[in-house]
């Protein structure tokens, strides 16, 4: 070991060779991320023992129609052997869980809303993880059940690996013109549907549908010798029902109301047409004071109108949200494709400002309508936004750690060159982190068919390695300086210190690798384990072969002031 290192540090051609090898590995590993050889993601998928299916039919749907869709979904799920039981909630949300906290599950109370909670067998006793089951079943259920009624959406909600978000990808549209927001949201939805890897696309707003208002005509009511109250009560009873009396009970203090209404078949209009409504009202008759039966249709007016959709606001601005989930892919890459596709589609009607450089809102778009001049802000949110914030913060923490380490080393060594050597040795562990993820991804694809992602926990592992890598460099530099001070020639001192410190450096790396093996099998913190394992390997190789080359080139090892001016020990900071 000593002679090998001595030959490397004593030969300029060998030094250049080692430098080119390290530089080549660094460029190769860094290029794996933009070329998508190594895929990045906030957190990997997590197999759970439960997931939820959200069913939303058209806004004007009846509870019967919603129930039919729910039964369609449950009929498919019953065929799955790993499904132990299901809970169906019509017209309401399921009891709050980790995912439902931010998805508004507790606020669901409409006839067109339902949730189905799917409880699976224990994840340790089945071969198929929950996210693979969702990936397989989703297209089957959506093709079969969404076609029952127009406007139906069926979404699969899995337990998140990290902090819960409204959806994986959320596009928020802000503007004053509600109609323009509605039209723009449809363009955004179309772009998301055409993007590969995105599923469960949904516009979070009410449907605009035609309805009819039944207005009592007071003049006709009076001329027919009827009362306005009579007409209002019969109309309410015909479509809703009303309380006609109360009953006392010994079991409770309050009176029990007796509620009378028509049956569901009679109350429901199959086609919802004006003609069918007129026919229904002509069958409803009231007895006037002269004993004549007067059809309700003769004393009311039917006025067609449009339903008033709910207006959503955020930060005092009108907003429409379009959501999407990622199907076995990272949200980073579909986002880029979807954004470019949106720009292409929106350019026909809008002037677009891409807002590049606006912190973590750098993907946002400022839209100005070409004809009306109305402005719309397209802002990205959801797990994608959390990912950007996380990687930005971790990147900032990494840079801050490098700067602080460098300043500390400058104070200790009084040398920028030696401080730079320590810093370079710490940074180069990223080669092992990225290549390790590439190797693990190949293994994961071969055995499971699922990608292994570079995640936020991987970056945490990389930052943790910096201190370990710096320690190895410090050991070599300090020991070399002490040997040079004792009169040993510098290159020989570098070779001796490297050979002597190789064993503790290797033992430290082995301890980290063995301690991280169990961590590497964890579905969430696997990236942290892989980063520590392969980063330690790269850090050890860099410390034993490249750091000696840098020390030989720096020529700032000589401790004695009278030796500083010699050709060999000239300080070249």
Buried (B, 14 or more C-beta within 10 A) or exposed (E): EBEEBBEBBBBEEBBEEBBEEBEEBBEBBBEBBEEEBBBBBBBBBBBBBBBBBBBBBBBBBBBEBBBBBBEBBBEBBEEBEBBEEBEBBBBBBBEEBEBBEBBEBEEBEBBBBBBBBBEBEEBEEBEBBBBBBBBEBBEEBBEBBBEEBEBBBBBBBBBBBBEBBBBBBBBBBBBEBBEBBBEBBEBBBBBBEBBEBBBBBBBBBBBEBEEBEBEBBEEBBEEBBBBEEBBBBBBEBBBEEBEEEEEEEEEEEEEEEEEEBBEEEEBBBEEEEBEEBBEBBEEBBBEBEEEEEBBBBBBBEEEEEEEEBEEBEEEEEBBBBBBBBBBBBBBBBBBEBBBEBBBEBBEEBBEBEEBEEEEBBEBBBBBBBEEEEBBBBBBBBBBBBBBBEBBEEBEEEBEEBBEEBBEEBBEBBEBBBBBBBBBBBBBBBBBBBBBBBBEBBEEBEEEEEBBBBBBBBBBBBBBBBBEBBBBBBBBBBBBBBEBBBEEBEBBBBBBBBBBBBBEEBBEBBEEBBEEBEEBBEBBBBBBBBBBBBBBBBBBBBBBBBBBBBBBBBBBBBBEEEEBEEEEEBEBEB
